[in-house]
Amino acid sequence: MAKLASELLRPVDPAHALDEAALLRYAAANVPGFPGPAPALALTQFGHGQSNPTYCIQASAPGAGTRRYVLRKKPPGAILQSAHAVEREYQVLKALGAHTDVPVPKVYCLCTDASVIGTPFYIMEYLEGIIYPDNTLPGVTPSKRQAIYFSTAKTLAAIHKVDVNAIGLQTYGRRDNYCKRQVERWEKQYLASTGEGKPARYQRMLDLSRWLKEHVPEEDSSAGSATGLVHGDYRADNLVFHPTEDRVIGVIDWELSTLGNQMCDVAYSCLPYIIDATPGERASYGGFQDTGVPDGIPQLEEYLSVYCSFSARPWPAANWKFYVAFSLFRGASIYAGVYHRWTMGNASGGERAKFSGRIANTMVDCAWDFINRKNVLRQQPSRGFQVSEAPWQEFGRAQEGSTSTKDQGKFVPSEKVIQLQKKLMKFIEDHIYPMEGEFNKHAQSTSRWTIHPEEENLKALAKKEGLWNLFIPLDSAARARKLLFDETSLVSPGSSNDLLLGAGLTNLEYGYLCEIMGRSVWAPQIFNCGAPDTGNMEVLLRYGTKEQQKQWLVPLLEGKIRSGFAMTEPQVASSDATNIECSISRQGDFYLINGRKWWTSGAMDPRCKILILMGKTDFSAPKHKQQSMILVDINTPGVHIKRPLLVFGFDDAPHGHAEIVFENVRVPVTNILLGEGRGFEIAQGRLGPGRLHHCMRLIGAAERGMDLMVQRALSRTAFGKRIAQHGSFLSDLAKCRIDLEQARLLVLEAADQLDRHGNKKARGILAMAKVAAPNMALKVLDMAMQVHGAAGVSSDTVLSHLWATARTLRIADGPDEVHLGTIAKLELQRARL
């Protein structure tokens, strides 16, 4: 059965108990962002795995929330030389995390001082994902099984494509004669784990060692293209999968990693087809080729074809017998070592380890059986399993439910997204376009700071049709679902309220839909996808405590309330957030807030109940640790809304942009988000997806401008012919289309990189999109207004309002100059590499 990482936790084995006080002192001093001051620590142990003891650290502090980390250490007692090298694990994880796209947990610190907790250890990121301990994937649908195995193969290909020289791992091991050295190493390990006073040796294991030495492939003697980074223990249960997507988010257990012959990794990952080595007491250990391949799991040839396609490696038939036999030999040596540690009482796998000796001998027998087979793999893959020539960089882009197959192009929406596009466009054409005039009329009336009753009716209809909260990323939804899981009155998987957490879309998938919403200034809020609510909900989804989510996130998700984001200040250049002067000072169980904010969008709305405010909790801290974000109930005494601000004459009622004075505003310390000094950290998490949403909507606004422009040009006559027949118009129209399509591709690429790499690694292309999209939209909308003549600058069309919004985003979305600086700095960094 699939298990969440948290479901593998158990109380710490007494034999593996740690000095928790010493660990807490070390972590507080060496782990960036560790909760404090005076954090509390809870320690549990992962029951999965039989190598280095692995623990979950749960640290919490008043006002700082709770964070989880993973600690991996060498086992206690006597261990074999060179075994359990946590220092090497840390080295490879740090290099991969900093310089590649290989999904690995982030590492925070390495401690080689055994006096702290008894042995060296390192602390890394906790990934709340899914682990599949059983290779047969019981309880998983056939299509999902296929996706999991293909993702496993593609992730291995990504590891093998890493340029070790470029990431500082060129001395991580010798590339040549890997198999020869490995056979000798595992023979020594086996001999050290068996014999006199230890578990008995198996003669067939010694014979297997001799056979392997005599049949090492010729290709192993060189350091050619078939060599590189080797994981050493690559299998499904050393992979952490995304909670809701069939993709790997973390490759773990790098204890045996080195440089060498990468086909050894491939063969080892294929062992489920040959043998079921899961620890346990049973009569047979036969693999898929004996018991039958479970429905949905690809055939061995298909799995290998995917790997070869994405890694650009040749078909491995020539030496497949050796590589599989070697993998079984190495596995047998590892299990013999586990069994030896179990007899001494220090195996981290618990009671499962007692079966390891039996499995070791079974693997040896299986190796000899495999060697004696006449045929083990076709000389070429079967027809239909041809090795694709798709570049490895396409890794992850053809995940189920994301985009269509590579034959249809990179940015072709999946069927799921296409159906949502159709529903969304029909809804806008049937219900929103016809109401734009009425909404605009209401926004100009004396009742403009009230809500038009039809808006709430349309929101109810959108929710009913499943067009609600489409912006919510999968990982954020998974976190909220977990925090609120026991609240059956709120959000639980499978319930109708589960729709509050969106449709399970990636940023790329949402991009296609957000573009459609951008065609109307009124549309985003109808689908509960309007700013700043989306960014604020994202903050609460990612960083809010359970209590904060219950009080504020749930009503925001339901569309019952709205919110504002208070950051910009009139007296300083707020494009540099280190300039902000609003103070948040701790006074007992409260924070006291004083300052002036403006352009707090959404604050004028009568439904606005909560503000997320950024201010400074410590003016003496390092430059980017002074700022914090805090939740402020808008009805708190001392919150004074001074005036609505106009955007080129538009007050955007009833939404509005407010100037607000905060005068001795007292809020509970429990309202702080994530902890003091973590405002910039939150901002980076918020502003990646949120600001990209603006770019997506701008593509839609430009498309609306194109539509109106063409309709006008086809219907109006000037100087004896339709405007559409004038050469100057045709030239300008074509240029607008070129600019629009270029910007769209840039935005989609940014969304794709955001999904695959995260905010930090995608920051360059995000900055490009933020510059390109509004400038493109302004050009297209200006052309559309020009074609409309006087009507274009009036309020009789939506064009002037769309133009004003686009122009504002060149500032409100971060000044162009800031984004251009980011792009240029990254270019200079790349040049220095």
C-alpha positions, 0 to 999 in steps of 0.5 A: 500500500502507498504510505505518506512519509508521516505514516512511516514514523514510529517511536524512537527505538531505544537502541537508537535513542539520541541526546535530544537536548544536545540535538536541539541546541545544535539544530537551533544554532545550525539550521537556517529558519529553525523555530525559536526562541526556546523551541520544543522538539519531538523526535520520531523514527522512520521504520522504513529502510534498513540502513542509516537510522533516520528520524523526523524532527518536529520543532515548534516555538510560540509564534513561530509555528511548527516545522519538520526536518529529517535527520540521518545518522550513522548507526551506533556500534561497530560498522564496516569501514566506508559503510554508512557514509552520511558525509557523502550523502550530504555532499551529493544532496547539496550539489544536486539540490543547488545545481540541478533539476534532480528532485532531492530534499534540501540539506541544511547542515552536516555535523561530523562531531560524534560527541553531539549525538553519538555519530555524525549526522546531517539534517535535511528537508522533510518531504510529505509525499508518498512512498511505495514500499511494495513494488506491485503497487497494491490499491493503485489504479493501472494507469497510475501504476504505469505513470509511477514506473515511467516517472521512476525511469525518467527520474533515473535518467535525469540523475544519469544526465547530470554533468558531475564536473559542472556541479563540483562532483568530479572527484566524487569517485573513479569512473573507470573499472567501477564494476570490477571494484564494486565486485571486490568491495561487496565481496569484502563486505560479505566476508566481513558480515559472515563467517566465524562467530557471524552468520554462515557463509553461502558458497554459491555467493563466493562462486558468484563473485568469481563469475562476475570477476571473469565477466566484467564488460569491456565498457567498464574499463573506460570512463566514457559516456556510460559512466557518471553519477550512480545512486547505488540503491535506486528503487521505488521505496527510495523515492518520494512521490508528490502527494497528488501527482505521479511524479518524484519529488525526492530521491533519498538514501544516497549512501551508496552513491559514487561515480561509475557505470550507470547501467548498474543503477538501471539493472538494480531498479529492474530487480522487481521484474526478477525477484521480490526482495521485500523482507518477510516470511513467505515461500516464494520470492519470485519477481514479476517475470515469475508471478506475472506483471501486475496490470498497468505496470509496464513490461521490462522492455517498456520500462527500459525503453523509457529510460533509454529514451530520456537518458539517450543511452543505447539498448543494454542487451549485450551485457544485461546478464552481467548487470542483473547478476551483479545487482543481485550479488550486491543486494545479497551482500547488503542483506547479509550485512543487514542480517549481521547487524540484526544479530547484533541488535543495531539494524534500523529496519526493526523486525523485518531485518531478521529475514534479511539472511534468507533473502540474501541467499535467495538473491544468490540463487536467483542470480545463478538462475538468471546467468544460466538462462539462454535469453534474458533480453531481446537484442532490440526492443520489440516493435512498439517499444522503440527507444524514443529520441525525445531529449531528456530535458522533456523529463516530467512534461508528459506526466499524466494529466499535465500536457498531451503527448509529445507528438502533439507539442510541448504546450498543448493542454490535456483533455482535462484542461481543454474541457475546463477551457470550454466550460470557462469560456462558455460561462464567460460568454453566457454570463459575464460578458452580458453583465459587464455593462451592468457591472460598470454602470453599478461601479459608477453609481452612488452605490459603487461601494456595495456588491451587485447582487448578480455577482454573488449569484454568478459566484454560486453558479461558478462554484456549482459548475466546478469553476472555483478556486482553480488557481490552487496548486496541488502541493498547497492543496495537499497541505491544507487537506492534511491540516484540515483532514479531521475537520469534517465540517471543513475540508475532507477528501472526497467531500463536496467541500473538497472542491474548495481546494481547486481542481488539482491543477499545476501552474501550467494547467491553470495558465490556460484557464487564467488567460481566459479569465483575463478577458474580463476585468470582472471574471477572476473574482467570479471564479474566486481567482482574483487578486489579492485573494489568490496570493493571500490564500496561497500564503495561508495554504502554504504557511498558515497554521491550522487555526489560521486556516480555519479562521481565515482560509476556509471563508476565503476559499468559500468566497464568503469574505475577501482580503487585502495585502498591505505592503506598499508605503507612500513615504518610501520606495516600496519596490525595495521592500527593505525600505518599509517602515511599518513597525510590528512590536511585541508586547506580551501576548500581542503585537502592536502595529503602527504605520501607513500603507497605500495601494492596499487592493481589496480593502475597500470591499465591504466583504474584506475582513482580513489583511496580510500586512508586512512590517518590521519586527526587528529593525536591528536584524540582518537586512532581510530578516527584519520583515514579518507578515501578520494577519490583521482583522480589518475591524481591529481598533486602530485600522483607519481606511483613509481614502480610495485611490484612483488608477487613471481615474478608475477607483475599481469599486467595489474592490478598491485600492485603499490608503490605510493608517495603522495606529496602535493596532493590537493583534494576537501573537498567534496572528504572525505568519511562519514566525518573526523575520520570515516576511521575505521568505513568505513573499518569495513563495507568494509572489512567484505564482501570484505574479505569474497569474497577472501575466496569464491574465494579461495574455487574455486581456490582449486576446480580448483586445485583438477580438474587439480590434478585428471586429471593429476593423471589419465593421467600420469604413474609412476613406472608402474601404473597411479599416481591415483592408488598409495595409497599415492595419494589416501590418499592425495586426500581424505584429500584435499577433506575433508579440502576443504569441511570443509572450504567451509562450514565455508565460507558459514556459515560466509556469512550466519551470515554476512547476518543475523547479520552484520559485527560486530556480525559475526566477529568471524566466518569471522576471522575463514574463513579468516584463514581457506580458504587460508591455505586450498587452499595452501595445495590443490594447493601445492598437485596439483603442486606436482602431476604435478611435474616440470610443477606445478611450471612453468607458463605452468599451472595456479597452481603457480599463484593461489598458489601465490595469496593464499599465499599473502592473508594470509597477504594481507587479514589481517595476520593470527595472527590478525584473530586468536587473534580476535577468541581467544578474543571472546572465552575468552569473551564467557567464562566470560559471 
